[in-house]
Amino acid sequence: MKNPTRLNELIMIKGFYKTEFGKEIGMSGPMTTQITNGDRSPSPRTAKRICEVLECEWSELFEIVKTPQQAAK
């Protein structure tokens, strides 16, 4: 995730509490908290769902980062 602060701003702008947002994207409360705090990265499917619900572009919130193992290939 590029910027957890921006994600939280968009959640508030859309009028969601984090628990409501989690239900909307199909995630548990603890997982939603970890994602919105930037402690955990969502799966590609969840990242897409987040962008759909928040009506934003994927590139506004997320970026693809290769691990050292992937970069070596």
C-alpha positions as CSV (number, residue, x, y, z in Angstrom):
1,M,0.0,0.0,0.0
2,K,1.3,3.4,-0.9
3,N,-0.2,5.4,1.9
4,P,-2.5,4.1,4.7
5,T,-3.4,7.6,5.6
6,R,-5.0,8.2,2.2
7,L,-6.9,4.9,2.5
8,N,-8.3,6.0,5.8
9,E,-9.2,9.4,4.4
10,L,-11.2,7.8,1.5
11,I,-13.0,5.5,4.0
12,M,-14.1,8.5,6.0
13,I,-15.0,10.6,2.9
14,K,-17.3,7.7,1.8
15,G,-18.9,7.8,5.2
16,F,-17.8,4.3,6.5
17,Y,-16.7,3.3,9.9
18,K,-13.9,0.7,9.6
19,T,-16.2,-2.1,10.7
20,E,-18.7,-1.2,8.0
21,F,-16.0,-0.9,5.5
22,G,-14.6,-4.3,6.4
23,K,-18.0,-5.9,5.9
24,E,-18.4,-4.1,2.6
25,I,-15.1,-5.5,1.3
26,G,-15.7,-8.9,2.9
27,M,-13.0,-8.8,5.5
28,S,-13.0,-9.5,9.3
29,G,-12.6,-6.6,11.7
30,P,-9.0,-7.5,12.7
31,M,-7.9,-8.0,9.1
32,T,-9.5,-4.7,8.0
33,T,-7.6,-2.9,10.9
34,Q,-4.3,-4.4,9.8
35,I,-4.8,-3.4,6.2
36,T,-6.0,0.2,7.1
37,N,-3.0,0.6,9.5
38,G,-0.6,-0.5,6.8
39,D,0.5,-3.5,8.8
40,R,-0.7,-6.0,6.2
41,S,-1.1,-6.0,2.5
42,P,-4.4,-7.1,0.9
43,S,-4.6,-9.8,-1.7
44,P,-5.0,-8.5,-5.3
45,R,-8.7,-9.4,-5.2
46,T,-9.2,-7.5,-1.9
47,A,-7.2,-4.5,-3.2
48,K,-9.5,-4.4,-6.3
49,R,-12.6,-4.6,-4.1
50,I,-11.3,-1.8,-1.9
51,C,-10.9,0.4,-4.9
52,E,-14.4,-0.5,-6.2
53,V,-16.0,0.4,-2.9
54,L,-14.1,3.6,-2.5
55,E,-14.5,4.5,-6.2
56,C,-10.8,5.2,-6.7
57,E,-8.1,4.0,-9.1
58,W,-6.0,1.1,-8.0
59,S,-2.8,3.0,-8.5
60,E,-4.0,5.7,-6.1
61,L,-3.6,3.3,-3.1
62,F,-1.5,0.4,-4.2
63,E,1.8,-0.5,-6.0
64,I,3.3,-3.7,-7.0
65,V,6.6,-4.4,-5.0
66,K,8.8,-7.3,-6.0
67,T,10.4,-9.3,-3.3
68,P,14.2,-9.9,-3.6
69,Q,13.4,-13.5,-4.7
70,Q,11.1,-12.2,-7.5
71,A,13.6,-9.6,-8.6
72,A,16.3,-12.2,-9.0
73,K,14.2,-14.2,-11.5
